[in-house]
Amino acid sequence: MANNVQELTRNEFDGFIKEGLTLVDFFADWCMPCIMMGPVIEELGGKFTGKIKFGKINVDDNNDIAGRFRVASIPNFILFKNGQVLDRFVGAMPVEDFEEKLKEHL
């Protein structure tokens, strides 16, 4: 994985989403749509450098955080602004559609 998307631990999560716009990808290694979205998130992380931070968190390793944000289906993408949920996207989608959704919040 390139450095456009940071894999987060439970200890890093709250600090990571605290300031600015942050997109977090809630995923699991066994989830095929999650695997398919990996390169999409990586590409978007490059396109939005300096505007949106990108992180990902494994729901199997961090089910407490997934529960806190009511992540029931994956892939689940939550856009935070200064630590507060701004928007949520569930399921796989083409990079163009995802990019348009993110641009609405810039």
C-alpha positions as CSV (number, residue, x, y, z in Angstrom):
1,M,0.0,0.0,0.0
2,A,1.3,3.4,-0.9
3,N,1.3,6.2,1.7
4,N,-1.9,7.9,0.5
5,V,-4.0,5.9,3.0
6,Q,-2.9,5.3,6.6
7,E,-4.0,2.1,8.3
8,L,-5.2,3.1,11.8
9,T,-5.1,1.3,15.1
10,R,-7.6,2.0,17.9
11,N,-5.0,4.2,19.6
12,E,-4.5,6.4,16.6
13,F,-8.1,6.7,15.4
14,D,-9.5,9.6,17.5
15,G,-6.4,11.7,16.9
16,F,-6.5,11.0,13.2
17,I,-10.1,12.2,12.7
18,K,-9.8,15.1,15.2
19,E,-9.0,18.0,12.7
20,G,-10.0,18.8,9.2
21,L,-11.7,16.5,6.7
22,T,-10.9,12.8,7.1
23,L,-12.3,9.8,5.2
24,V,-12.0,6.5,7.0
25,D,-12.5,3.2,5.1
26,F,-14.0,0.5,7.5
27,F,-12.9,-2.8,5.9
28,A,-12.1,-6.4,6.5
29,D,-9.5,-8.6,4.8
30,W,-12.1,-11.2,3.8
31,C,-14.5,-8.7,2.2
32,M,-14.2,-8.8,-1.6
33,P,-15.9,-5.4,-2.2
34,C,-13.5,-3.9,0.4
35,I,-10.5,-5.4,-1.5
36,M,-11.9,-4.0,-4.8
37,M,-12.2,-0.5,-3.2
38,G,-8.6,-0.5,-1.9
39,P,-7.1,0.9,-5.2
40,V,-10.0,3.4,-5.5
41,I,-9.3,4.8,-2.0
42,E,-5.6,4.9,-2.7
43,E,-6.2,6.9,-5.9
44,L,-8.5,9.3,-4.2
45,G,-6.0,9.7,-1.4
46,G,-3.5,11.0,-4.0
47,K,-6.1,13.3,-5.7
48,F,-7.2,14.9,-2.5
49,T,-3.8,15.3,-0.8
50,G,-3.8,18.4,1.4
51,K,-7.6,18.6,1.3
52,I,-8.8,15.3,2.8
53,K,-6.8,12.8,5.0
54,F,-7.5,9.1,4.2
55,G,-7.3,6.3,6.7
56,K,-8.6,2.8,7.0
57,I,-9.5,0.6,9.9
58,N,-9.9,-3.1,10.0
59,V,-13.3,-3.9,11.6
60,D,-12.2,-7.3,12.7
61,D,-9.4,-5.9,14.8
62,N,-11.3,-2.8,15.9
63,N,-14.9,-3.9,16.4
64,D,-15.3,-1.4,19.2
65,I,-14.7,1.5,16.8
66,A,-16.9,-0.1,14.2
67,G,-19.7,-0.4,16.8
68,R,-19.3,3.1,17.9
69,F,-20.1,4.4,14.4
70,R,-22.7,1.7,13.8
71,V,-20.8,0.1,10.9
72,A,-23.0,-2.9,10.0
73,S,-22.1,-3.3,6.4
74,I,-18.7,-3.0,4.7
75,P,-17.1,-1.4,2.9
76,N,-18.3,1.5,4.8
77,F,-16.7,5.0,4.3
78,I,-17.2,7.7,6.9
79,L,-16.3,11.3,6.1
80,F,-15.4,13.2,9.3
81,K,-15.0,17.0,9.8
82,N,-13.2,17.9,13.0
83,G,-14.1,14.5,14.5
84,Q,-17.8,14.7,13.7
85,V,-19.6,12.5,11.1
86,L,-20.2,14.6,8.0
87,D,-21.3,11.9,5.5
88,R,-21.3,8.1,5.0
89,F,-21.0,6.0,1.9
90,V,-21.7,2.2,2.0
91,G,-20.7,-0.3,-0.7
92,A,-18.4,-0.3,-3.7
93,M,-18.6,2.4,-6.3
94,P,-16.6,3.7,-9.3
95,V,-13.8,6.1,-8.5
96,E,-15.6,8.9,-10.5
97,D,-18.7,8.6,-8.4
98,F,-16.8,8.6,-5.1
99,E,-14.7,11.6,-6.2
100,E,-17.9,13.6,-7.0
101,K,-19.3,12.7,-3.5
102,L,-16.1,14.0,-1.8
103,K,-16.0,17.2,-3.9
104,E,-19.4,18.1,-2.6
105,H,-17.8,18.6,0.8
106,L,-14.8,20.7,-0.2
